[in-house]
Amino acid sequence: MRELRPEWTRTRVGDLFDMQLGKMLSKEAAVGPSQREYLTNKNVQWNRLGFDELNYMSFSGSEREKFRLVHGDLLVTEGGEVGRTAIWEEQRGECYFQKSLHRLRSRGAIEPRYMLHYMAYAARHGLFVDGVSQTSIAHLPQDKFAEHLVSHPVEVSEQRRIVAIIDAVLTQERAIEASIAKLRSVRQGALLTSMAAVQSEGSPAGWARVPLRDVVPAAEYGISEALDRDRQGVPVLRMNNIQDGRPELSEMRYSPVPVTERLELRSGDVLFNRTNSIDHIGKACIWRDEIPKATFASYLVRINPDRSRLIPEYLVEWLMHPVIRQRVRSISTIAVQQVNVNPTRLRELEIDLPVDLEEQRRIIDFLYSCDEQIHDEQEELAKLRDLKQGLVDDLLSDKA
């Protein structure tokens, strides 16, 4: 075993914590008396507890004593993404936990928040691999978890110093996340306000309501060739390459055969996802020559507008409007594990649009200004997370 840093040690999880698996759900517990809220592994994310969709089950008096969470308890997922950890800091009232979670209650030799950060470090570096059993899904049994050796400073005061440094960066991270969420909310509000005509009975002054086919002359299917990962072929946009109204090019596939010039993507092309799961049907994006040459797959359709009446950017935002997404779902047909939208039926939907193209552009300019701010914040967040990861590795590594 490698040499430790001075004043550091390695200690078994079972010696640092009182360990307890949660209560197993049963038919009796689901309907019995003394129903209490409980957490499952889906409520535990890295350094976060989610309280949406909490369930209830019965806990007897002795079980309430055994399974009730107290301040500083760590909850660790036993299955799925094993080791995912959050801390209970009395975020709400009385609460319990199910068998899919390990509860770790410190015996005093380790600061709970130190262990919280250590768990993320250990998972990222694969330190739980030997303790993970593979059955139908990976899981971390309590007996093996108890044997895991945690590297930590002997002095709790030093652990707390490390925690303070990491938590300071986390505070910055949370602030940027909150800023992004606020900007997204502002953007959504602006979209709903600027396109309020979508939900009105008639068109306001300066607006028109027409069938989409009047301003989108045609719908064009993409290629149906079998695709592969060979970069020598022609890049092909697929339904999973559409994200937030823009192309996402990290997982491209390629056509091994040449593509006719007619089906090559051109700057300003609007692409609509006509088939997918119900949650993803109707996604749209605009192509901006992100790469020199590309085409699109047949489960996308190109629906370019008549630019004398409708700018492509407005069309994409209209298609992504939540009310329009719902209308698109309502005209879809269900196939095996997928839904499909017939482009002819799509073009029968009515679109509300400002008659003045400059008004369309003013709406888009504001939405895009929000997008630019969100992008800047996302880049800042990515840099901070890279910094945090390096910092955590330096602080929690036990190398001498």
C-alpha positions, 0 to 999 in steps of 0.5 A: 500500500502506498505511503500516506500523507503525513497526519493522514490515515485510512479507516474502514467505513464500518469503523467510522460510521454506524451503518444502516440500510433502510426499511424494506417496502412491503404490502403491509407497510404500504397500507399500515398505520403511522404512515411517514414520508421516506426517501429512495435512491431516486431522491438522492443525487450527488450532494442534493436531496430531491423531495418531489414525489415522496412516498409513504409507508408505515413505521412502528415506534421502534422503526421510527427510532431506527430509520429516522434521519438526524442532522448530519446523516449521509445517504448513499445509494446501494444500487444503480449509480452506486455510491451517490451521496447526499447529506441530511441537514433537516431540509424538511420535517421528519423523514425516513429512508428505504432499503435502497439506501445506506445511512452513515452516521458518523461516530465522531472521527470523521466530519460528515461533509468530508465523507460527502466530498470523499464519496464523489472523489472515490466514485469518480476514481473507481474506488468502489469497483471491487465492492460492487456486485454485478447481478441484474444491476450493480449494487454495493452490499453493506458488508463490502461497503463497510470494508472500504478504506477511507483516506482522511486527515486524522484531525477533524479540524483539518477535515473541516478546513478541507470541507470549507475550501470545497464548499466555497467553490460549491457555493460559487457553482450553486450561484451560477446554476441559479443564474442560469435557471433565472435566465432560462425562466426569463427567456421562457417568460419572454417567449410566452409573452411575445407569442401570446397570440398562440393562446388567444382567440383571435390575432392582435393588430399586426399579427396574422393567423394562417395555416403553416402550409401558407408560409412553409411551402414544402416538407422534405425528408432526409436520407434513409441510408444505413449509417456508421461511425466512419468519419470518411462518410458524410455527416448526418444529423439525426433526431438526437442531434437536436438540442434546445433549438440548435444542432448538437454534434458530439455524437454524429453518424455518417453516410458511407454513400454520397448524398445528392446536393439537394439533400445537403444542409444549407445555412438557415435550414429548419429541421423538425423531428417527426418521430421519437418518444412522446417527450422528444417528438417535435423538436426543431433546430436551425442549421448554421453551417456548423460543419462544412458539409452535412445532411439529415436522416429521414426521421427529420424533415426540412421545413424551410419557410417563405422568407418573405413572410416568415424568418426561420428563427421565428419558425423554430421558436414557434415550433418549440413553444410549449403550446405548439409542442402539445398541439404537435403531440395531439396530431401524432400517431402511435407506433411501436414504442414511438410516435410519428408526426405526418408533415402534411398534418403538421403543415395544417396547424395554424401559426400566429406570426407578426406580419412585419418581419422586423417584429419577428426579428425583434422577438428573436433578438431578445430570445437570442440575447438570453441564449448568449447570456446562458451560454456564457454562464454555462462556459463559466460553470464548466470552467469552475467545475474543472477547477473544482475537480482538480482542487478536490483531487488535490485536497482528498488524494492521500499521496504523500 
